[in-house]
Amino acid sequence: MNHEMRRLLRIGFQLNRSRTVAIVKYLLVLGALVALLAQGAKQLGYHWQWYRVPRYLFSLDGGHFHFGPLLTGLGVTFHIVAISLVLSFLIGLLTALMRLSRSAVAGVLARLYLESIRNTPLLIQLFFVYFVLSPILDMERLTAAILALSAFEGAYASEIIRAGIVSIAPGQWEAAHSLGLSRFDTYRSVILPQAFRRVLPPLTSQAISLVKDSALVSTIAIYDLTMQGQAIVAETFLTFEIWFTVAAIYLAVNIALAALVHLLENRLQPLACRS
């Protein structure tokens, strides 16, 4: 017992040391990049004006907190990403089930959708939805942006979900059939809960990609975080300060998202060990 405890403590220490080393390396690389950018700006004769940046994040008027343009744009980004995440997951799940169904028509339709989306740029898809489909369907630009992002990310999510479903052992299907469960009940109660735990990490990476890809909605004049940054730069010429701030906000959001999913993985890990 003591030997087993020492082994577990040694493994835990090694993991903590590896994480610490990784964090230190990341900070060193980040510091080197900052120093390099500062040196380049100095050679260009650029004068940093970081003191002007906070007003574009927030303001205090009479003791009341007011969102600045950047945080207002971040709220629009959150709105787009939240809806697109749900829709992309539903589209991905439906497409994966169509690929795995016994219907040849469903399989062909799913394949056409996947090949069309994965082999064309997101920017072109966004323009197609906004300039072609929006006038026909009378959609607002925000709806067009959400639809384009959901369709794009849903194509990649479908392959992740399909891989998770296929990875489930055939014995799970056989056990469900022996209990008399229908195909729908087998998916709902047996297959999908197990597959979800397996595909959670790659789906997290796809969600982070969605946050970054949402910056493209600024091309159709949606005032998200990126578009607000462009407007501020055009007005103030604070090129480096604003874009570094925008990048830092995206970085903070993605790190928070990854940390949240990591906590969820830890909560699901005991369930995965019992299943």
C-alpha positions, 0 to 999 in steps of 0.5 A: 500500500505504501509503495502504491501511494509513493508511486501515485505521489511520484506520478502526481509530482511529475505531472505538476513539474511538467505543467510548471515547466510548460507554463514557464516556457510559455511565459518565456516565449511570450516575453521574447515576443513582446520584447521583439515587438517592442524593439520593432516598434521602437525602430519604427519610431512608434510611440506607445499610448496604452493609457488611452486603451482603458476608455475603449474597454469600460468607463465609470460615470458617476460611479456607474460602470459602462461597457466600452466599444471593445466589451460591447463588441465582445458581447456581440461575439459571445451572442454569435458564438453561443448560438452557433455552438448549439446549432453546430453541435445539433447540425454535427450530430444530425449529419453524423447520424445520417452518415451512419444510418442505413438510408443511402439517400441520407448518406449521400446528402450528408456527404454532399454537405460535408464535401461542400463545406469542408472544401470551400473557405468560410469567408466565401460561405459567409458571403454566399449566405449574406449576399445570396441567401439573405435577400431571398430568405429576408435574413438579417446579417446577424442571422446570416453570420450565425447560419454560416458559422454553424454550417461550417463548424457543424461539418467538422463537428459531425466527423468528430461525433461520428468517430466517437460513435464508431469507437464504441465497442460493438458489444454495447450495441449487442447488449442494448439489442438484447435488452430490446432497446430500439435504435433510437433508445440505444443511441440516446441511452447507451451510445451517445453518453459514452461517445460524448465523453470521448469526443469532448476534447476535440469538440473543445478545440472546435469550439475554440476555432469557432470563437476565432472564426467568428472574427470573420463576421466583421466582413459583413459589418457586424460590430463584433469585437474585431469590427469594433477594434477596426473602427477604433484603429481607424479613428485613433490610429492606436494600431498596436495597442488596440490589436494587442488588446483584442488579441489578449481578449480572444486569448483570455476567452479561449483559455477560459473555455479550455479550462472550463471544459477541462473541469468538465472532463475531470467531472466525467472521468469517474463516470468513464472509468465505471462505464 
